[in-house]
């Protein structure tokens, strides 16, 4: 016959065992979440592509609280994609549309608009980078996850941010110069003529002014193109 004391010891042993099993299950769940997230980072995020995917409901369930870690990468990536698609690609399209001197006039309004928005865009990207850096620095990640996440952060945040630094100033310089050329041509009114994909002025002074305005364009266009290609490659 069992005594009350031995029953108490048996109950305590059972409860201790249940607590160990319960805690082990919790730790296993966290390990599974990290494993799933690490696999996602290595096989999806690090493999490239211009746009990071939105997490599915199943992935959110698999990653658990690590969804907030991914939000750091995804949020900055969205900012960069928007900057490239809405702020900088229009510059590329307008520049590519200039094939003959007359196009300087037809493209000056979209280029002027683009130039005006580039300063705001630059500040928005700087703020987004600061927010991402702050959030990244505040993460408490396990030893198996941290190096993988840091690699993903380098790819998604650090490299694109570095590539965008020279791109926006190059875009500002080029668009401003192109607008000046377009304004000058427009100011000549009927005095200017277009023929055989060229431009004609009635005086040598006007021609000299025009040549001085278009003189820097080749180097400015080259600088912008190189910076654009570098940014595109950095966001792949």
N, C-alpha and C positions, 0 to 999 in steps of 0.2 A: 504494500500500500504506500503510495507516494505522499510525502508530507507537503505541507504548504510551502516550506522553504525550498524543497527541491523543485516544486512546480514553478516557483518564482524564478529559480535559476534557469530552468528549461525555457520559460517564456522570454526571459531576458536574452538567452542565447539565440532563440528564434528571431527576435526582433533585431538583434545585432546583425544576423545573417541577412534578413530582409533589407536592412539599411544598406549593407554592402552591395547587395544585388541591385538595389534601386540606384545607388550612386554610380555603380559601374555602368548601368544602363544609360545614365545621364552623360557620363564621360564618353561612352561609345557613340552616342548621338552627336555630340560635339565633334568627335573625330570624324564621323561620317560626313558631317556638314563641311568640315574643312577639306576632306578628301574630294568631295564633289566640287567644291569651289576651286580648289587647286587644279583639278582636271579641267574645269571650265576656263580658267585663266590660261593654262598652258595650251589647250587645244582649240580655243576660240579667240580669246583676246590677243594672245601672242602671235597667232597665225596671220593676223593682218586683216585688211578690209577697211574701207573708208568709214564705215559706220559701225559702231558697237551695237550689238543687238539688245533689244528690250527683253528683260527676263520674262519667261513664261511663268504661269502660275505654278507649274510643277517645279521649275528651277527655284523659285522663291521658297517653296516648301523644302526643297533639298538643302538650300544654303542657309536657311534660318536667319539668325541675326547678321550673318555675313552679307546679306543683301545691302546693308548700309555701307559696307566697305566698297561694294561694286558701284554704289551710287556716286562715290567720289570720282571714279573713272568715267562713268557714263555721263555725269553732269558736265564735266569739263569737255568731254568729247563732243557733246551736243553744242556747246558754245563755239568750239572750233569749227565744226561743220557749218553752223549758221554763219560764222564769220566768212568762211571760204565761199559758201554758196550765195549768200545775200550781200556781202560787203565787198568781196574781192573779185569774184567771178564776173560781175558786171563790168568791172574795169577791164578785165581781159577781153570780154566781148566787144566793148566799145573801141578798145585799141585795135583789135583785129578787124573791126569794121572800117578803119581808116586805110583806104587803099589808094585814094587819089587826093590831091590837095583840097578839093571841095568838101571832102568828108570831115575836115577839121571843123567846119562850121556845123555840119549836121550832128556831130557827136559831142559838141562842146557842152550842151545842156546836161545830158546824162553823165558826162565826165565831171562837170561842176558839182552835180548832185552827189556823185560818188566821193569826190574829194571832200565835200563837206561832212560826210558821214564817217570818214576814216578816223578822224580824231576821237570821236565818241566810241567807235569800234575798238580802237587801241586801248582806251581806258577800261572798257568792259572786259576785254581779254586779260588785262593786268589784274583786275579785281577777281576774275574767275580763277586765275592762277594762284593768287594769294589765298583764296578760300580753299582751294584744293590742297595747297601746301599745308595750311593750318589743320585741315581735317586729317590729312595723311600723317602729320607729326603726332596727332593725338590718338592714333590707333594703338590698341593693345592686342597684338597678334601673336599667335603661337609660333614657335621656332620653325615648324614645317611650312607655315603659310607665309610668314613675313618676307623671306627672300624672293618667293615667287611673285607676291603682290608688288614688291618693290621693282621687280623687272617690268611688270605690267605698267606700273606708274611711270617708269622711265619712258616706256614706249608711247603711252597714251597721253601723258601730260607733259613731261619734261622736254622731250625731243620736239614735239609740235610747238611748244611755247618758244623754244630757242629759234626754231625756223621762222616763226611769225615775227620775231623782233625786227629783222631787217626788211621783211616784206612790206609791212604797212608804210614805213617811211619811204621806201622805194616807190610804192603806189602813189603816195601823196606828191612826191616830186614830179613823177611822170604826168599825172593827171593835171597838176597845176600848170605845167609847161604846155601841155596839149590845149588846155583851155585858153591860155594866152595866145597861142597861134590862131585858134579859132576866132577869138575876139578880134585879133588884128585883121584877119582876112575879112571878117564881117564888117568892120569899121570902114573898109575901103569902098564898100558899096558897089556901084556900077563901074568903078574905075578898074576893078580886077576882072580878068578874063580867064576862063578855063578852056583848055584845048589840048587834045592828045595826051590826056592824063597829066597835064602840067598846069602851071599857073603863070599868068602874065600881069605885070604891073606897068603903069604908064611912065613911071620915073625910076631911075636907078636908086634913089633914096629909099623908096618903098620896097624895092627888091632887096636892098641891103638889109633893111629892118626885118624883112621876112626871113632871109637867110640866117640872120643872127638868132632869130627865135627857134628855127628848126635845127640849128647847129647842134645843141646839146641832146637832141632827142634820141639819136642812135645809141649813145652811151647810157642814157636814162632807161631806154627801152630794154637794153641788154641787162642792166642791173635788175630791173623789175622781173624780167623773164627768168633769170637765174634764181632769184629769190622765190618766185612763184613755183618753179619746178622743185626747189628744195622743200618748200612747205607741202606740196602735194605728196612728195615721197615720204616726208616725215609723218604724214597722217594716214599712210596706208597700213 
